[in-house]
Amino acid sequence: MNTTQVTSTFASLIAFVAGLAAGRGLFGWDQATWITILTAAVGFGATVWNAVSGRTSALVTNVANMPQVKEIKLDASAPGTAAINAATPNNVTTN
């Protein structure tokens, strides 16, 4: 499994456990309190996760680290290519 698969699975597992906790009335909180807490936490977490995992360098790194990928070539004329190349594994090259 790659990093994206692991973190996506982990996020779903957290949502499942939180839903169980809310349904059981854990900590003595009522459903309205749990809904408020979970909505805020999940909304914030999803926003942060998308910002971090959706960066071009993160996506290129995930693909470059797959055993099936031998090499990735980046377009040198595209903006930000040098930064992406510096932040990714050795099998990512600039063309």
C-alpha positions as CSV (number, residue, x, y, z in Angstrom):
1,M,0.0,0.0,0.0
2,N,1.2,3.5,-0.7
3,T,1.1,6.5,1.6
4,T,-2.2,7.8,0.2
5,Q,-3.9,4.5,0.6
6,V,-2.8,4.1,4.2
7,T,-3.8,7.6,5.3
8,S,-7.1,7.4,3.5
9,T,-7.9,4.1,5.2
10,F,-6.8,5.5,8.6
11,A,-9.0,8.6,8.2
12,S,-12.0,6.3,7.5
13,L,-11.2,4.2,10.5
14,I,-11.1,7.3,12.7
15,A,-14.5,8.4,11.4
16,F,-15.9,5.0,12.1
17,V,-14.6,4.9,15.7
18,A,-15.8,8.4,16.3
19,G,-19.2,7.5,15.1
20,L,-19.4,4.6,17.4
21,A,-18.3,6.8,20.3
22,A,-21.0,9.3,19.5
23,G,-23.7,6.6,19.3
24,R,-22.7,5.2,22.7
25,G,-22.8,8.6,24.4
26,L,-19.1,8.3,25.4
27,F,-18.0,11.0,27.9
28,G,-21.6,11.7,28.7
29,W,-22.0,14.0,25.8
30,D,-25.3,14.1,23.9
31,Q,-25.6,13.6,20.2
32,A,-25.8,17.3,19.4
33,T,-22.4,17.9,21.1
34,W,-20.8,15.0,19.3
35,I,-22.2,16.1,16.0
36,T,-20.7,19.6,16.6
37,I,-17.3,18.2,17.6
38,L,-17.1,15.7,14.8
39,T,-18.3,18.0,12.1
40,A,-15.7,20.6,13.1
41,A,-12.9,18.0,13.4
42,V,-13.6,16.1,10.2
43,G,-14.1,19.3,8.2
44,F,-10.9,20.8,9.5
45,G,-9.0,17.6,9.0
46,A,-10.3,17.1,5.5
47,T,-9.3,20.6,4.5
48,V,-5.8,20.2,6.0
49,W,-5.3,16.7,4.5
50,N,-6.3,17.9,1.0
51,A,-3.9,20.8,1.2
52,V,-1.0,18.7,2.3
53,S,-1.6,15.5,0.2
54,G,-2.7,17.3,-2.9
55,R,0.6,19.2,-3.3
56,T,2.3,18.4,-6.6
57,S,5.5,17.3,-4.9
58,A,3.6,14.9,-2.6
59,L,1.8,13.3,-5.5
60,V,5.0,13.0,-7.6
61,T,6.8,11.5,-4.6
62,N,4.0,8.9,-4.0
63,V,4.1,7.8,-7.6
64,A,7.9,7.8,-7.8
65,N,8.1,5.5,-4.7
66,M,5.8,2.9,-6.3
67,P,7.8,-0.2,-7.2
68,Q,6.3,-0.3,-10.7
69,V,7.6,3.2,-11.5
70,K,11.1,3.4,-12.9
71,E,11.4,7.1,-13.7
72,I,9.3,10.2,-13.8
73,K,10.3,13.1,-16.1
74,L,9.2,16.6,-15.3
75,D,8.7,19.4,-17.9
76,A,11.5,22.0,-17.2
77,S,9.5,24.8,-18.7
78,A,6.6,24.4,-16.2
79,P,6.5,26.8,-13.3
80,G,7.8,25.3,-10.0
81,T,9.5,22.4,-11.6
82,A,12.9,23.0,-9.9
83,A,11.2,23.0,-6.4
84,I,9.3,19.8,-7.2
85,N,12.4,18.1,-8.5
86,A,14.3,19.1,-5.3
87,A,11.6,17.7,-3.0
88,T,11.2,14.3,-4.7
89,P,13.2,11.1,-5.0
90,N,16.2,10.5,-7.3
91,N,14.1,8.7,-10.0
92,V,12.4,12.1,-10.8
93,T,14.2,14.0,-13.4
94,T,13.7,17.2,-15.3
95,N,13.5,17.1,-19.1
